[in-house]
Amino acid sequence: MNDEVFELASSLVSSSYVNQAQQARRARETKFKSLLAQRRLPDTGWDEATLRLLLDELVSMDSNAFIGNAGVGEREARVVCPLVRQRHFGLGHGIGRSGDIAEEQPKAAGSSLLYKLTNFLAADAIKRAGALTVPVNCLVLPVATGMTVTLTLLALKAMRPNAKYVVWPRIDQKSCLKAVAAAGCTPLVVENVLEGDELRTDVAGVRARIAEVGAEQVLCVLSTTSCFAPRGVDKLLELGRLCAEQEVAHIANNAYGVQCAACMKAIAAASKHGRLDAFIQSTDKNFLVPVGGAIIASCSESFGPPLIAQVSATYPGRASVAPILDLFITLLHLGADGWAALLESRQKLLVPFREKLGALAVKHGERLLETPHNTISMAVTLTSGGGGRKVTAMGAQLWVRLISGCRICAPSSEKKKVAGIAFANYGSHHDTYPAAYFTAACALGATEEDLQLFLKRLDKTLKEWKKMKPLPEKVPKSVDGAGTGEVAGAADAKGTVARAADVALREESAKEAEEFKEAKEAKESAANAAPTPPPPAVASPAPAPAETVVVDAADPMRGFTVKSERVAYKRFLQVEERVVVYPDGREASFDIVGHPKNAYRFVVAFAFHTTTRSVTVLREFAQAAPPHCATTLVLPTGGYDPKKHPSLLGAAQAELAEEARLCGGTWHALLPEDHPGILESKWCRNRFTPFLCIDPVPNGGAGERDAEEHFESIEQIPLDAVRAALAQGEFMPPSMQTCFSAMEWIARSKV
Ligand SMILES: Cc1ncc(COP(=O)(O)O)c(C=O)c1O
């Protein structure tokens, strides 16, 4: 709906209501505009209505949605089943053209635009995950990781037709090797080396393999970041340096490594100090969408763009838009803060989970393997138990207890063929890994509840496993493993045939999960929906607690309109007369005061000293306080001067220097970046923004105070005394609010 349409609507419905609707619509259009202009994740995630509106707009740009369109081609995005049409929001043209997946489709401007935007959003998300400072080139493909590796190798082959070898540090994940075979390349396997418990890259072995066949014959080195423990992330930096030296391409399989700071750090280092042509990651494991997509990305200005263009041109035919759409919607739904919070929540679970898993292992006489270079997957030894059964049978025990995702490996003399190559001890990334073990992962999207439930069930399973009696000579086929929980003949968890005992165990586990969930919900409601703490951020805005919706962005005015404003008085303060029309049609005239010189903004700084757990508080003369009193407690507070201060943060830093004689420290914004500031009072337009500064130091008296300001005292007051003063109404309201926000932040961040 454009302005003209809204104007016409005003002749039918009262203009104040139509104006509101128009404003709400504009708020959404502003988001679309920023997306197209900035081509990055929005700061905060979009609501569903905004997402639907954008999708509708994009869909209506495709020719199948044109009113009166008569399609006579053989492919006209005709979808017979309404449910299928709905599932795809009406997008039916797919992406790309026969010659290139990134090519625009004349019949589908909307789909083409959506694809371009998704590539930008993916690049931004990857950049943020890896704190990368260089531009990232991205192409999202509607095939998963393995196929994307194949496409990349095919593209490299087209660029280097004489090279056919892929030097590949071993990773026992079938798709990795099958991806090489599917591209018609010859893998040169480099065994991993044991460093303590951990399996690491044999960089010298990679060098030797390159030398054996000659660098010009090597298509690339294919390294891996994310993998099952006890393998660690490959030594990407050393491989990158080797590839640069040998002028050999280097591709990293970063299957689920975007979620992991260590994997992304390895990618950044190899890209910066060595050669890394591209890295490939799945969309499902890293961005929590259904399986179906992967992203080829590159930080290399010289190798990335031509390779990505070649991959794009290698893709034969058109491609499904579905996995791209899933990623597009998900990234806009998350926004930058949602994405950061998702990554952070995994990171937060990691250490406690590792510690608890280690403690549980010790309790059952086992040991968490030391794998410092794998910060997703963990492995625990399995040295005894099972009453003589194969270790892999423990997988069946976990499976019937409703645990999925564990992988059990045991030394085995049997060889397993993958893509024509026979591997000893397949599954453990090493011919002779010395221990049997099981793995568990702290992966993106796992909740604390998932991990706790797993540990609880693992405890039970290990207890049973350790006490398990030997199998009778012959297990009757029709009887379950009576009392042992053993599933006869189960080679691995998924091979389990669920029988009576298993069914009972699964039911018990399902009930247990239900109880667990209920207990958690009860605990949460007892905590009475206390707002989630903003994650600590250094000199950056902290996102608002998830539950705190202060203003509905889609309808911030809720049916009220400002009819007129005029300046009635102006000296230092400005008084305006503001006439407001209420949603029910009433009108009211108000006096509104404010400081236009400060753009109606001011800042408050909470200076916290961690060694003494105290706060810098000032006692200041307040001109409106007499005759009741003359002074009041305040935190350093001051106006934002757009001519003087580079930002609100800059204003807060200047204020702390001038009023409290402090500088430095670590600064944290206590409101989200796009918050307009907290209203000073109902009849005052000024809004303030609170900041927290941790451990500032004396600045030696630098910084001029305003001539009219008068401070009676500057003191560092213990937190408890601040609380008492707040309760007794000693502080000015902006300082009160700032104390509250800062103290919440401190409590939750455990500073
Ligand atoms: C290291 C590694 N490479 C490749 C793959 C295959 O990924 P996809 O199923 O997305 O092709 C996986 C799957 O988890 C993996 O872990």
The ligand as a Tripos MOL2 file, in Angstrom:
@<TRIPOS>MOLECULE
LIG
   16    16     1     0     0
SMALL
NO_CHARGES

@<TRIPOS>ATOM
      1 C1         32.9210  -33.5460    9.1340 C.3       1 LIG1
      2 C2         31.6840  -33.7980    8.3280 C.ar      1 LIG1
      3 N1         31.7380  -33.6890    7.0010 N.ar      1 LIG1
      4 C3         30.6630  -33.8960    6.2320 C.ar      1 LIG1
      5 C4         29.4560  -34.2060    6.7840 C.ar      1 LIG1
      6 C5         28.3020  -34.4600    5.8800 C.3       1 LIG1
      7 O1         27.4360  -33.4260    5.9450 O.3       1 LIG1
      8 P1         26.0970  -33.4210    5.0520 P.3       1 LIG1
      9 O2         25.2460  -34.4870    5.5960 O.co2     1 LIG1
     10 O3         25.6080  -32.0410    5.3250 O.co2     1 LIG1
     11 O4         26.4840  -33.6570    3.6450 O.co2     1 LIG1
     12 C6         29.3350  -34.3120    8.1720 C.ar      1 LIG1
     13 C7         28.0590  -34.6080    8.8110 C.2       1 LIG1
     14 O5         27.8610  -34.4220    9.9760 O.2       1 LIG1
     15 C8         30.4840  -34.1270    8.9620 C.ar      1 LIG1
     16 O6         30.4350  -34.2490   10.2700 O.3       1 LIG1
@<TRIPOS>BOND
     1     1     2 1
     2     2     3 ar
     3     2    15 ar
     4     3     4 ar
     5     4     5 ar
     6     5     6 1
     7     5    12 ar
     8     6     7 1
     9     7     8 1
    10     8     9 2
    11     8    10 1
    12     8    11 1
    13    12    13 1
    14    12    15 ar
    15    13    14 2
    16    15    16 1
@<TRIPOS>SUBSTRUCTURE
     1 LIG1         1 GROUP 0 **** ****
